[in-house]
Amino acid sequence: MHEGKPVTATPDHLTFDITGMTCAACSARVEKVLSRQPGVDKASVNLALERADISGSGLDSDVLAKAIGKAGYGAILRRTDFAAARLADAKRDAARRAEERQTFLRLVVSALLTLPIMIGTLPMMTGLGDSWIGAGWQAILTTGVMLASGTRFWREAFGALRGGSANMAVLVSLGTGVAYFWSLWVMAAPGTGTHHAQSMASHLHFEAAAMVLTLVMLGKYLEARAKSGAAGALRALGKLQPDTAERIIDTAGKTERVGIETLAIGDRIIIRPGTRVPADGRIIEGRSSLDEAMVTGESLPVPREPGDMVVTGTTNTDGVLTVEVTAAGADTRLARMTRLVEEAQTGQAPVQKLVDRISAVFVPIILVIAALTFAGWLMAGYGVEPAMVAAVAVLVIACPCALGLATPTALVAGTGAAARAGILIRDIETLERATSIHAIAFDKTGTLTRGEPEITDILPADDVAPDDLLAIAASIETASEHPLARAVIRRAEGNGLAVPQAEAIRAVPGMGLEGRIDGTMIRVGSRAFLLAEAVHIPVEDDLHAAGTLAHVARGDRWIGALRLADELRENAASTIAELNEAEIRTVMLTGDNEPTARDIATRIGLSDFRSGLKPDDKLKAIRTLSQETKGHAAFVGDGLNDAPALAAADLGIAMAGGTDAAREAADITLMRPDLRLIAAALDVAGKTRRTIRSNLVWALIYNLVGVPLAAFGILPPVFAGAAMAFSSVSVVTNSALMARWRPRFERS
């Protein structure tokens, strides 16, 4: 069915939830039908997620939905309006749970009816004697199985055939239907006496029809459960955002409970202990610790105070917070993160595109093989019944479910596991590129370092105490928002110093600050600033030392200097060591001076660095590195000036807390500023690709080995059904194991 076209749907991209798909042939059929529609440039159908993503111009959702319906499948348009989308998601999840319960009920009924047939015909199937159950009871019980499970496949097969295609349901319906109606025909054939009854019993194949349907239904149920688990990370992200928020409605602090869809930028909300943050915002009052594990992967609660940002979906653990909303609804970091994961999960690997082309002709080829098998057995003189049994086995073993699920289930599980660890992967092409990286270039400030300067040395004059020098400098820096000023103030507060009150503070652009303490002029700034004010500086600046010197003068006398340098990120050295151990070349690109760059490189074990680079120089350096590695170079950055290099790199990795431009240009976004996630991102990409390949090997083995065995009569229909069901389950289960992936540093 189709829910109608929302006015907010963009004309260049639409997403449908597709119902009724059972195998790779189904997804290939839907993709082919959509690609033929007017205005469609690209259509991608994901069997595991049961959705279709369509890109083009002037797309008409009604036309596309009708085309999908004519092909034999259902189409439900995904809403772009935030509130409507949340409601649609809830309905979709409820429908899927209901379908899963219905599948389980069909399975239970079929199993209960099949069990007596299986036990009763065991002597005949093993060649040890006659069946313990009569033909009449076999017919009655098998009819029950056909009604409980067979009708589902008949309905799906009819829809596919009506749409001009053949799928797994066609194979199952043909195979089990032939076995069932053949047995009914044998029962109805004329003949009397004990000999006829014994002869008839040996020619009945009710057990094949019943057991195959039950096994296939078992496979479908296990497949649904496994797919549900593989996509669990995406659903978990969607459920993180609460439905309501406590909004402040007047200056007296009165609050009201409202739906999150009504929140707007600038609203003030109260976040109480134990509740989730309903929107991105800035803390304006209160202190607390927030559990950000589900959003950023950070395992420990993070302390937050006024001025700090809070992220939608995180949990407030103790204090009461007053937060000003900076982003709500579909614009929150969580919503963007969820969209990014969804987009990654709907991509197709190059190998999957080949599989889809094969799947489109796979079922017709199997039907031809089954017909040739039947004819071959007849021509060999074995009679109708052996020919029918072999043809039925071919139909049953060949269902291409495993082929269709091999790539999407691994992709869903891999990107979901990465998201839980705080790694957002843009698309399947990113996964492919991430598995073949030979070199990684790092920006320095905000990437290898925290981007927040710290005081590394206090250099007072001979008769000045270090704490006095720091307190005097801090008193002037209180008027500045410059990162160097904040570093001085943090150090003074950390040392518990009493900072004197300064007056008439004035900034001298590009030079420093000046103000008065108890009527005496105090200046803090560069060497050139103090020299210009006729202050004699008795020491020379060490041009080979890392960091920046801030000189301090009281009146016309130099009283000392503070050296400030950017603090290294934790695990920077271990990350470089891990990458070097993996034989990945590492290089640092920075706009800082050569002494500072050399100091950082030495401390973290980098042998290659380039300093004094402007943004366009970084871009050239990345392009050169890409040429040297033949398209296998990555760049890690966080700033606005890093966006061109991130976009130009073969693989762009943006650090958490970076600018929007950097995140938009990157292929991978790290949701927390932990450099160890870089190696983890490469690891999960490699693991996902290996899982896809092993899935395809399993799927192809079942079909390439099973079809010939069935055609030559070695594999009877019952075992063919079990093998077919197990092939899908093994592929999906193998993918679901990806959900257990954790970054290496969390495993050790």
Order of alpha helices (4+ residues) and beta strands (2+ residues): beta-alpha-beta-beta-alpha-beta-alpha-alpha-alpha-alpha-alpha-alpha-alpha-alpha-beta-beta-beta-beta-beta-alpha-beta-beta-beta-beta-alpha-alpha-alpha-alpha-beta-alpha-beta-beta-alpha-alpha-beta-beta-beta-alpha-beta-beta-alpha-beta-alpha-beta-alpha-beta-alpha-beta-alpha-beta-alpha-alpha-alpha
